[in-house]
Amino acid sequence: MEMSAMEEALPKAMERRKGGLRTIPFIILNEIFEKVATFGLSANMILYLTERYLMTNAFATVVLYFWHAFSNFLPILGAVLADARLGRFRVITLGSCVSLFGMCLLWLTAILPVYKNTPECAPGRPVGCAVLPWQLPLLFTSFAFMSLGSGGIRPCTLAFGADQLDKRDNSANNVRTLQTFFNWYYTVLGLSIVFASTVIVYIQQARGWVVGFAVPVVLMVTALTLFLLGSPFYIKAAANSSVVIGFVQVLVASYNNRHEPLPPETADSSSFYNKAGCKPRTPTNKLMYLNRACVLRNPSKEISPDGAACDPWRLCTVQQVEDTKAVIRVLPIWSTGIMPGVVVGQQMFPTLQAKTMERRVGKLEIPPASFGVFAILTLTVWVAVYDRVLVRPLSRLTGHARGLSLRQRMGAGLVLFAVAMAVAAHTESVRRAAALAEGLRDSNPLTGERPVRMSAMNLVPQHCLTGLAEGLNLIGQIEFYYSEFPKTMSSIGVSLLALGLGFGAVLGSAIVGVIDAGTRSGGSHDGWLPSNLNRGHYDYYYLVLAVLCAANVLYFAVCGWAYGDEGQNRVVAADAAVDDVDDKEEEQKAVII
């Protein structure tokens, strides 16, 4: 995307009026309303599937795991589309429209009849009812559209907000500004999810699914409107069509040149291909095999008069090579984020547990899906306390501008995920023992029978530990990817978190499916994960997750050691000219619209 002659003629003073703090309210408010709408639908979805569509616990969990996986896989495609073709602003707008359409379809599933009109289907007791054949396709279509929409929103909103503030240098002030933005972004985001998990969930429980699904539709319309109102003030970074294709070209060029010798380590930048008008540089010595893709052997034949490579599948720029290295080197650490995706994605089971327990606090009965709010509150409090209280003293002790290094935060979060699952296993073991002691083995509170005389507040510790783990690991991951990648890859870097959570959802569905099938065929009809929690062993399931999370901590320690120092692998945007410094790079890549 190129700027017109009129745009190029605008004074730089006008360029500087783009972006900055005044754009953040539009972006944050859009994110608040979008997240309230999205989480307001997903928080209670396990009950919608089991109560209205009569799915078993295990099957409904697998459905939601796959929905979460689909929602987390698509952001990588949205990031590619934003970074390589349309730009983040257009992708966020398009994603919001598609997500709104999906929410309208889900609202329609609640409005239209769901059961066949048969003698066995008594009003108010749908146990003997059969679901209409067109209802499930409509439901899954709504899931698909909401996932497509989130694929455009999730990878771009955070990076789009950072674009308004980032000078793209390694100065302590810039690092601190970005960290503050990331932390407060998640603080506000956490508060919006708290609202969704309490108010929206309460409306769904008290007023029914039709009203409960209509509210998120209205909120999504509000989110889209607010985002578009800020359009005149945004910095809209130009898409770079070479980013994604460049990865493939580097791999192919490296293979095509595999028999060619590398220049000596003392070779200067003239031995390597740099884009015309950019600061000459030499490739790093890490992953040296890929350096073959940018070695100049016969410049007169390899480079055209305009400075472009004659065959981009045999000769790539140094920047392309370094971009590809950045992605490859981060993959092992990225893979450690898969297990957190399993833990975050299995929050359906705690909702079912809460429904089998006493949920009344005073005169207020807490909806079962609202207990997840304790995880969000813990995350929110941690982010605020860390940013405002702990960073400065920790930075004096560690020498890091961020206080703790990103990998220290990520590793601590992985440890807490393992602890949270161990605590969840203990809590479920106690709950099940209480149910058996009360003679409730064959009583299923999910169908309206008497719950266990045990307060659902016992679930709070595992939620708090999970929230603290997310605050350390997930936020650390996002900041790590954003910091280590060039600006042209910011959306792709941020979407790696969603991709890891997507693989975690797939792995989680596989774990549930294998455990459910394996324990049923082992001689026990109920298995570990039956619809009646009192007859199962959900505590064993949590123990399996705890062991896998503990193994993941050891794997992360190896990957972190192999990666090397943080911040040493950040690559400067390829379009930075020789004389450009600091915020001039931002000006050069801005599109004035």
C-alpha positions as CSV (number, residue, x, y, z in Angstrom):
1,M,0.0,0.0,0.0
2,E,1.6,3.2,-1.1
3,M,1.0,6.8,0.0
4,S,-0.3,9.2,-2.7
5,A,1.6,12.3,-3.8
6,M,-0.7,14.5,-1.8
7,E,-0.2,12.4,1.3
8,E,3.5,12.5,0.9
9,A,3.3,16.3,0.7
10,L,1.6,16.6,4.0
11,P,3.9,18.1,6.6
12,K,5.4,15.8,9.2
13,A,3.7,17.8,11.9
14,M,0.4,16.4,10.6
15,E,1.9,12.9,10.7
16,R,2.8,13.3,14.3
17,R,-0.8,14.2,15.2
18,K,-1.7,10.7,14.2
19,G,-1.7,8.1,17.0
20,G,-0.7,8.7,20.6
21,L,-2.6,8.4,23.8
22,R,-5.8,10.0,22.4
23,T,-6.4,6.9,20.2
24,I,-6.2,4.5,23.1
25,P,-9.7,5.2,24.5
26,F,-11.3,4.2,21.1
27,I,-9.3,1.0,20.9
28,I,-9.8,0.1,24.6
29,L,-13.5,0.8,24.6
30,N,-13.9,-1.3,21.5
31,E,-12.1,-4.1,23.1
32,I,-14.1,-3.8,26.3
33,F,-17.5,-4.1,24.6
34,E,-16.2,-6.8,22.2
35,K,-14.9,-8.9,25.1
36,V,-18.0,-8.4,27.2
37,A,-20.0,-9.7,24.3
38,T,-17.8,-12.6,23.5
39,F,-17.1,-13.8,27.0
40,G,-20.7,-13.2,28.0
41,L,-21.6,-15.9,25.4
42,S,-18.8,-18.4,26.1
43,A,-18.8,-18.4,29.9
44,N,-22.2,-20.1,30.1
45,M,-22.0,-22.1,26.9
46,I,-21.4,-25.4,28.6
47,L,-24.8,-25.1,30.4
48,Y,-26.5,-24.0,27.1
49,L,-25.2,-27.2,25.4
50,T,-26.0,-29.6,28.2
51,E,-29.4,-28.1,29.2
52,R,-30.9,-26.9,25.9
53,Y,-29.2,-29.4,23.5
54,L,-29.1,-32.3,25.9
55,M,-25.4,-33.0,25.3
56,T,-23.4,-35.1,27.7
57,N,-20.7,-33.3,29.7
58,A,-17.8,-35.0,27.8
59,F,-19.3,-34.4,24.4
60,A,-20.2,-30.7,25.2
61,T,-16.7,-30.2,26.5
62,V,-15.2,-31.6,23.3
63,V,-17.5,-29.3,21.2
64,L,-16.3,-26.3,23.2
65,Y,-12.7,-27.4,23.0
66,F,-13.0,-27.5,19.2
67,W,-14.7,-24.2,19.1
68,H,-11.9,-22.6,21.2
69,A,-9.4,-24.3,18.9
70,F,-11.0,-23.0,15.8
71,S,-11.2,-19.5,17.4
72,N,-7.5,-19.7,18.3
73,F,-6.2,-21.1,15.0
74,L,-7.8,-18.5,12.8
75,P,-6.0,-15.5,14.4
76,I,-2.8,-16.6,12.6
77,L,-4.6,-16.3,9.3
78,G,-6.0,-12.9,10.4
79,A,-2.5,-11.8,11.3
80,V,-1.2,-12.8,8.0
81,L,-4.0,-11.0,6.2
82,A,-3.4,-7.9,8.3
83,D,0.4,-7.8,8.0
84,A,0.6,-8.9,4.4
85,R,-2.5,-7.5,2.7
86,L,-5.2,-5.4,4.3
87,G,-3.6,-3.8,7.4
88,R,-4.8,-4.1,11.0
89,F,-7.5,-1.5,10.8
90,R,-9.4,-3.1,8.0
91,V,-9.0,-6.6,9.4
92,I,-10.4,-5.5,12.8
93,T,-13.3,-3.9,11.2
94,L,-14.1,-6.9,9.0
95,G,-13.7,-9.3,11.9
96,S,-16.1,-7.3,14.0
97,C,-18.7,-7.4,11.3
98,V,-18.4,-11.2,10.9
99,S,-18.4,-11.8,14.6
100,L,-21.6,-9.7,15.0
101,F,-23.3,-11.9,12.3
102,G,-22.3,-15.0,14.2
103,M,-23.7,-13.6,17.4
104,C,-27.0,-12.9,15.6
105,L,-27.2,-16.5,14.5
106,L,-26.6,-17.8,18.0
107,W,-29.3,-15.5,19.3
108,L,-31.6,-17.0,16.6
109,T,-30.9,-20.5,18.0
110,A,-32.4,-19.4,21.3
111,I,-35.4,-17.7,19.7
112,L,-36.4,-20.6,17.4
113,P,-37.8,-23.9,18.8
114,V,-35.1,-26.6,19.5
115,Y,-37.1,-29.8,20.2
116,K,-39.3,-32.0,18.0
117,N,-43.0,-32.0,18.9
118,T,-43.4,-35.6,20.2
119,P,-45.5,-37.1,22.9
120,E,-42.3,-38.0,24.9
121,C,-41.3,-34.3,25.0
122,A,-43.0,-32.8,28.0
123,P,-42.9,-29.0,28.4
124,G,-40.4,-27.9,31.0
125,R,-38.7,-31.4,31.1
126,P,-36.7,-31.9,27.9
127,V,-35.1,-35.2,29.1
128,G,-37.1,-37.3,26.6
129,C,-37.0,-34.7,23.8
130,A,-35.1,-34.9,20.5
131,V,-33.4,-31.9,19.0
132,L,-34.6,-30.6,15.6
133,P,-32.2,-31.7,12.9
134,W,-31.5,-28.1,11.6
135,Q,-30.7,-26.7,15.1
136,L,-27.2,-28.2,15.5
137,P,-26.1,-27.0,12.0
138,L,-27.3,-23.5,12.9
139,L,-25.6,-23.6,16.2
140,F,-22.3,-24.7,14.7
141,T,-22.6,-22.2,11.9
142,S,-22.9,-19.4,14.5
143,F,-19.8,-20.8,16.3
144,A,-17.9,-20.7,12.9
145,F,-18.8,-17.1,12.2
146,M,-17.8,-16.0,15.7
147,S,-14.5,-17.8,15.3
148,L,-13.9,-16.2,11.9
149,G,-14.6,-12.8,13.4
150,S,-12.3,-13.4,16.4
151,G,-9.6,-14.4,13.9
152,G,-9.5,-10.9,12.7
153,I,-10.0,-9.1,16.1
154,R,-7.7,-11.0,18.4
155,P,-4.3,-10.8,16.7
156,C,-4.7,-7.2,15.6
157,T,-6.2,-5.1,18.4
158,L,-3.3,-5.3,20.8
159,A,-0.7,-4.8,18.1
160,F,-2.8,-2.0,16.6
161,G,-2.9,-0.2,20.0
162,A,0.8,-0.7,20.5
163,D,1.4,0.8,17.0
164,Q,0.0,4.1,18.3
165,L,2.6,4.3,21.0
166,D,5.7,2.3,19.9
167,K,8.8,4.2,18.7
168,R,10.3,0.8,17.9
169,D,13.6,1.3,19.7
170,N,15.2,-0.5,22.6
171,S,15.3,2.5,24.9
172,A,14.3,1.9,28.5
173,N,11.5,4.6,28.1
174,N,10.0,2.8,25.1
175,V,10.2,-0.6,26.8
176,R,8.5,0.8,29.9
177,T,5.8,2.6,27.9
178,L,4.9,-0.7,26.0
179,Q,4.9,-2.7,29.2
180,T,2.6,-0.3,30.9
181,F,0.3,-0.4,27.8
182,F,0.3,-4.2,27.8
183,N,-0.4,-4.4,31.5
184,W,-3.2,-1.9,31.6
185,Y,-4.7,-3.3,28.4
186,Y,-5.1,-6.6,30.3
187,T,-6.3,-4.8,33.4
188,V,-9.2,-3.2,31.5
189,L,-9.7,-6.4,29.6
190,G,-9.9,-8.3,32.8
191,L,-12.5,-6.0,34.2
192,S,-14.6,-6.4,31.1
193,I,-14.5,-10.1,31.4
194,V,-15.5,-9.8,35.1
195,F,-18.5,-7.9,34.0
196,A,-19.3,-10.5,31.4
197,S,-18.9,-13.4,33.8
198,T,-21.2,-11.8,36.4
199,V,-23.8,-9.4,34.9
200,I,-24.2,-11.1,31.4
201,V,-24.2,-14.6,33.0
202,Y,-26.8,-13.5,35.6
203,I,-29.0,-12.1,32.9
204,Q,-28.8,-15.4,31.0
205,Q,-29.7,-17.3,34.2
206,A,-32.5,-14.9,35.4
207,R,-34.1,-13.8,32.1
208,G,-33.4,-16.7,29.9
209,W,-31.2,-17.4,26.8
210,V,-33.1,-15.1,24.4
211,V,-32.5,-11.9,26.5
212,G,-29.1,-13.2,27.6
213,F,-27.9,-13.6,24.0
214,A,-29.5,-10.3,22.8
215,V,-27.4,-8.2,25.1
216,P,-24.0,-9.3,23.6
217,V,-25.4,-8.5,20.1
218,V,-26.1,-4.9,21.2
219,L,-22.7,-4.6,22.9
220,M,-20.9,-5.8,19.7
221,V,-22.7,-3.2,17.7
222,T,-21.5,-0.6,20.2
223,A,-17.9,-1.9,20.0
224,L,-17.8,-1.6,16.2
225,T,-19.3,1.9,16.3
226,L,-16.7,3.1,18.8
227,F,-13.8,1.7,16.9
228,L,-14.9,3.3,13.6
229,L,-15.3,6.7,15.3
230,G,-11.6,6.8,16.1
231,S,-10.6,6.1,12.5
232,P,-9.4,9.7,11.6
233,F,-6.9,9.6,14.5
234,Y,-5.2,6.2,14.0
235,I,-1.7,5.4,12.7
236,K,-2.5,2.7,10.2
237,A,0.7,0.8,9.5
238,A,1.0,-0.2,5.8
239,A,0.7,-3.9,5.0
240,N,3.8,-5.5,3.7
241,S,3.0,-8.2,1.1
242,S,6.5,-9.7,1.3
243,V,6.4,-10.7,5.0
244,V,4.8,-14.1,4.7
245,I,5.9,-15.0,1.2
246,G,9.4,-14.0,2.4
247,F,9.5,-16.9,4.9
248,V,8.9,-19.4,2.2
249,Q,11.3,-17.7,-0.2
250,V,14.1,-17.9,2.4
251,L,13.5,-21.6,3.1
252,V,13.5,-22.4,-0.7
253,A,16.5,-20.2,-1.4
254,S,18.5,-21.8,1.4
255,Y,17.7,-25.2,0.0
256,N,18.5,-24.2,-3.6
257,N,21.8,-22.8,-2.5
258,R,22.6,-25.6,-0.1
259,H,25.8,-26.6,-2.0
260,E,27.1,-23.0,-2.2
261,P,29.8,-22.0,0.3
262,L,29.2,-19.3,2.9
263,P,31.4,-16.2,3.0
264,P,34.0,-16.0,5.8
265,E,32.8,-14.6,9.2
266,T,34.8,-11.5,8.5
267,A,32.9,-10.7,5.4
268,D,31.2,-7.3,5.3
269,S,27.7,-6.3,4.2
270,S,28.8,-6.0,0.5
271,S,28.8,-9.9,0.4
272,F,25.1,-10.0,1.2
273,Y,22.0,-8.7,-0.5
274,N,20.3,-5.7,1.3
275,K,17.3,-3.9,-0.1
276,A,18.1,-0.7,-1.9
277,G,17.8,2.4,0.3
278,C,18.2,0.3,3.5
279,K,21.0,0.3,6.0
280,P,23.5,-2.4,4.9
281,R,23.9,-5.2,7.4
282,T,25.3,-8.7,7.7
283,P,23.2,-11.7,8.9
284,T,23.7,-13.1,12.3
285,N,25.7,-16.3,12.9
286,K,22.6,-18.0,14.4
287,L,20.9,-20.6,12.1
288,M,23.7,-20.0,9.6
289,Y,22.3,-22.5,7.1
290,L,19.7,-19.8,6.2
291,N,22.4,-17.3,5.4
292,R,22.9,-19.0,2.1
293,A,19.6,-17.3,1.0
294,C,21.1,-13.8,1.1
295,V,24.7,-14.3,-0.1
296,L,25.7,-12.3,-3.2
297,R,27.8,-14.3,-5.6
298,N,27.4,-12.5,-9.0
299,P,25.6,-9.2,-8.3
300,S,25.5,-8.2,-12.0
301,K,23.4,-11.2,-12.8
302,E,21.5,-11.6,-9.5
303,I,20.3,-8.0,-9.1
304,S,18.2,-6.0,-11.6
305,P,18.9,-2.3,-12.4
306,D,16.2,-1.2,-9.9
307,G,17.9,-3.1,-7.1
308,A,15.4,-6.0,-6.9
309,A,16.5,-9.6,-6.9
310,C,16.2,-11.2,-10.4
311,D,15.1,-14.5,-8.8
312,P,13.6,-14.0,-5.3
313,W,13.5,-17.8,-4.8
314,R,17.3,-17.9,-5.0
315,L,18.3,-14.6,-3.5
316,C,16.6,-12.9,-0.5
317,T,17.4,-9.9,1.6
318,V,19.2,-10.0,4.9
319,Q,16.0,-8.7,6.5
320,Q,14.0,-11.6,5.1
321,V,16.5,-14.1,6.5
322,E,16.6,-12.5,9.9
323,D,12.7,-12.4,10.0
324,T,12.6,-16.1,9.3
325,K,15.3,-16.8,11.9
326,A,13.2,-14.9,14.5
327,V,10.2,-17.1,13.8
328,I,12.1,-20.4,13.8
329,R,14.1,-19.6,17.0
330,V,10.9,-18.7,18.9
331,L,9.0,-21.9,18.1
332,P,10.4,-24.1,20.9
333,I,9.4,-21.5,23.5
334,W,6.1,-21.0,21.8
335,S,5.4,-24.8,22.0
336,T,5.5,-24.6,25.8
337,G,2.3,-22.4,25.6
338,I,0.3,-25.4,24.4
339,M,-0.3,-26.9,27.9
340,P,-1.6,-23.6,29.3
341,G,-4.1,-23.8,26.5
342,V,-5.3,-27.1,27.8
343,V,-5.8,-25.7,31.3
344,V,-7.4,-22.4,30.2
345,G,-9.7,-24.3,27.8
346,Q,-11.0,-26.8,30.4
347,Q,-12.8,-24.2,32.5
348,M,-16.1,-25.9,31.5
349,F,-15.6,-28.6,34.2
350,P,-15.3,-26.1,37.1
351,T,-18.6,-24.6,35.9
352,L,-20.2,-28.1,36.1
353,Q,-18.6,-28.6,39.5
354,A,-20.0,-25.4,40.8
355,K,-23.5,-26.3,39.8
356,T,-23.3,-29.4,42.0
357,M,-22.3,-27.4,45.1
358,E,-23.9,-24.8,47.4
359,R,-23.6,-21.5,45.7
360,R,-25.5,-19.2,48.0
361,V,-23.6,-16.4,49.7
362,G,-26.0,-14.7,52.1
363,K,-29.1,-14.1,50.1
364,L,-27.3,-14.1,46.7
365,E,-26.9,-17.3,44.7
366,I,-23.9,-17.1,42.5
367,P,-24.4,-18.5,38.9
368,P,-22.0,-21.5,38.4
369,A,-20.3,-19.8,35.4
370,S,-19.5,-16.7,37.4
371,F,-16.8,-18.4,39.6
372,G,-14.3,-18.0,36.8
373,V,-14.4,-14.3,37.7
374,F,-12.0,-15.0,40.5
375,A,-9.3,-16.0,38.0
376,I,-9.9,-12.7,36.1
377,L,-9.9,-10.6,39.3
378,T,-6.6,-12.2,40.4
379,L,-5.1,-11.5,37.0
380,T,-6.3,-8.0,37.0
381,V,-5.0,-7.3,40.6
382,W,-1.7,-8.9,39.8
383,V,-1.1,-6.8,36.6
384,A,-1.9,-3.6,38.5
385,V,0.2,-4.4,41.5
386,Y,3.1,-5.6,39.4
387,D,3.1,-2.6,37.1
388,R,2.7,0.0,39.8
389,V,4.4,-1.5,42.9
390,L,6.8,-4.3,42.0
391,V,8.5,-3.3,38.7
392,R,10.7,-0.5,40.0
393,P,12.2,-2.4,43.0
394,L,12.5,-5.6,41.0
395,S,14.2,-3.7,38.1
396,R,16.8,-2.4,40.6
397,L,17.5,-5.9,41.8
398,T,17.5,-7.7,38.4
399,G,18.7,-4.9,36.0
400,H,15.7,-5.6,33.7
401,A,13.5,-2.6,32.8
402,R,10.5,-5.0,33.1
403,G,11.4,-6.1,36.6
404,L,11.5,-9.8,36.0
405,S,12.6,-11.0,32.6
406,L,9.9,-12.2,30.3
407,R,11.1,-15.8,30.5
408,Q,11.1,-15.7,34.3
409,R,7.5,-14.6,34.3
410,M,6.6,-17.2,31.7
411,G,8.3,-20.0,33.7
412,A,6.7,-18.9,37.0
413,G,3.3,-19.0,35.3
414,L,3.9,-22.5,34.0
415,V,4.7,-23.7,37.6
416,L,1.5,-22.1,38.8
417,F,-0.6,-23.9,36.2
418,A,0.7,-27.2,37.5
419,V,-0.1,-26.1,41.1
420,A,-3.6,-25.0,40.1
421,M,-4.4,-28.4,38.6
422,A,-3.1,-30.2,41.7
423,V,-5.3,-28.0,43.9
424,A,-8.2,-28.6,41.5
425,A,-7.7,-32.4,41.9
426,H,-7.7,-32.1,45.7
427,T,-10.9,-30.0,45.7
428,E,-12.7,-32.4,43.5
429,S,-11.6,-35.3,45.6
430,V,-13.1,-33.7,48.7
431,R,-16.3,-32.7,46.8
432,R,-16.8,-36.2,45.6
433,A,-16.1,-37.8,49.0
434,A,-18.7,-35.4,50.5
435,A,-21.3,-36.4,47.9
436,L,-20.7,-40.1,48.6
437,A,-20.9,-39.6,52.3
438,E,-24.3,-37.9,51.9
439,G,-25.5,-40.8,49.8
440,L,-25.7,-38.7,46.6
441,R,-23.8,-41.1,44.3
442,D,-26.8,-41.6,42.0
443,S,-28.1,-38.1,42.5
444,N,-27.3,-35.7,39.7
445,P,-27.5,-32.0,40.8
446,L,-27.1,-31.0,37.2
447,T,-30.7,-32.1,36.6
448,G,-32.1,-30.2,39.5
449,E,-31.6,-32.7,42.4
450,R,-30.1,-31.7,45.7
451,P,-26.5,-30.4,45.6
452,V,-23.6,-31.4,47.8
453,R,-23.5,-29.7,51.2
454,M,-20.2,-28.1,50.3
455,S,-19.6,-24.4,49.4
456,A,-18.7,-23.7,45.9
457,M,-16.3,-21.1,47.3
458,N,-13.9,-24.0,47.7
459,L,-13.3,-23.7,44.0
460,V,-11.9,-20.2,44.4
461,P,-8.3,-21.1,45.2
462,Q,-7.8,-23.1,41.9
463,H,-9.4,-20.2,39.9
464,C,-7.1,-17.7,41.6
465,L,-4.0,-19.8,40.9
466,T,-5.1,-20.1,37.3
467,G,-5.6,-16.3,37.0
468,L,-2.2,-15.6,38.5
469,A,-0.6,-18.2,36.1
470,E,-2.3,-16.4,33.2
471,G,-1.1,-13.0,34.3
472,L,2.5,-14.3,34.4
473,N,2.7,-16.7,31.5
474,L,0.2,-15.5,28.9
475,I,0.9,-11.8,29.2
476,G,4.6,-12.6,29.2
477,Q,4.2,-14.6,26.0
478,I,2.5,-11.7,24.2
479,E,5.1,-9.2,25.3
480,F,7.9,-11.7,24.4
481,Y,6.6,-12.2,20.8
482,Y,5.9,-8.6,20.2
483,S,9.4,-7.6,21.5
484,E,11.3,-10.2,19.6
485,F,9.7,-9.7,16.2
486,P,10.0,-6.8,13.7
487,K,7.1,-4.4,13.5
488,T,5.9,-5.7,10.1
489,M,5.3,-9.0,11.9
490,S,3.7,-7.7,15.1
491,S,0.2,-9.2,14.4
492,I,1.8,-12.5,13.5
493,G,3.9,-12.4,16.7
494,V,0.9,-11.6,18.9
495,S,-1.3,-14.3,17.3
496,L,1.3,-17.0,18.2
497,L,-0.3,-17.0,21.7
498,A,-3.7,-17.7,20.2
499,L,-2.2,-20.4,18.0
500,G,-0.7,-22.1,21.1
501,L,-4.0,-21.9,22.9
502,G,-5.6,-23.4,19.8
503,F,-3.3,-26.4,19.8
504,G,-3.9,-26.6,23.6
505,A,-7.7,-26.8,22.9
506,V,-7.1,-29.6,20.4
507,L,-4.8,-31.5,22.8
508,G,-7.4,-30.9,25.6
509,S,-10.2,-32.4,23.5
510,A,-8.0,-35.4,22.7
511,I,-7.2,-35.8,26.4
512,V,-10.9,-35.7,27.3
513,G,-11.8,-38.1,24.5
514,V,-9.1,-40.6,25.3
515,I,-9.8,-40.5,29.1
516,D,-13.5,-40.8,28.6
517,A,-13.2,-43.7,26.1
518,G,-10.4,-45.4,27.9
519,T,-11.9,-45.4,31.3
520,R,-15.3,-46.5,30.1
521,S,-13.8,-49.5,28.3
522,G,-11.7,-50.5,31.3
523,G,-14.6,-52.2,33.1
524,S,-16.3,-49.2,34.6
525,H,-19.4,-48.2,32.8
526,D,-19.3,-44.6,34.1
527,G,-15.6,-43.9,33.5
528,W,-13.8,-40.8,34.9
529,L,-15.9,-38.2,33.1
530,P,-19.6,-39.2,33.2
531,S,-22.5,-36.7,33.1
532,N,-23.1,-37.3,36.8
533,L,-20.0,-35.9,38.5
534,N,-20.7,-37.9,41.7
535,R,-20.2,-41.2,39.8
536,G,-17.0,-40.1,38.1
537,H,-13.4,-39.3,39.0
538,Y,-12.8,-35.8,37.7
539,D,-10.0,-35.6,40.3
540,Y,-8.0,-38.1,38.4
541,Y,-8.5,-36.0,35.2
542,Y,-7.0,-33.0,37.0
543,L,-4.1,-35.1,38.3
544,V,-3.3,-36.0,34.7
545,L,-3.2,-32.3,33.7
546,A,-1.0,-31.5,36.8
547,V,1.6,-34.1,35.7
548,L,1.6,-32.9,32.1
549,C,2.0,-29.3,33.3
550,A,4.9,-30.3,35.6
551,A,6.6,-31.9,32.6
552,N,6.0,-28.8,30.6
553,V,8.0,-26.7,33.2
554,L,11.1,-28.9,32.6
555,Y,10.7,-28.6,28.9
556,F,10.4,-24.8,29.1
557,A,13.6,-24.6,31.2
558,V,15.5,-26.4,28.4
559,C,14.0,-24.2,25.6
560,G,14.6,-21.0,27.6
561,W,18.3,-21.9,28.1
562,A,18.7,-22.7,24.4
563,Y,17.1,-19.4,23.2
564,G,19.7,-17.1,24.6
565,D,19.4,-13.5,25.8
566,E,16.1,-11.6,25.3
567,G,16.1,-8.5,23.1
568,Q,19.2,-9.6,21.2
569,N,17.1,-11.1,18.4
570,R,14.8,-8.1,17.7
571,V,15.2,-7.1,14.1
572,V,14.8,-3.6,12.7
573,A,12.1,-3.1,10.1
574,A,13.5,-3.5,6.6
575,D,12.1,-0.3,5.4
576,A,14.2,1.8,7.7
577,A,16.4,4.0,5.6
578,V,20.0,4.7,6.4
579,D,19.4,8.1,8.0
580,D,16.1,7.2,9.7
581,V,16.2,6.9,13.5
582,D,13.7,6.2,16.3
583,D,10.2,7.6,15.5
584,K,11.1,8.4,11.8
585,E,10.6,4.8,11.1
586,E,7.1,5.1,12.4
587,E,6.4,8.1,10.2
588,Q,7.8,6.3,7.1
589,K,5.5,3.3,7.6
590,A,2.3,5.3,8.5
591,V,-0.5,5.6,6.0
592,I,-2.3,8.9,6.3
593,I,-5.9,8.4,5.5
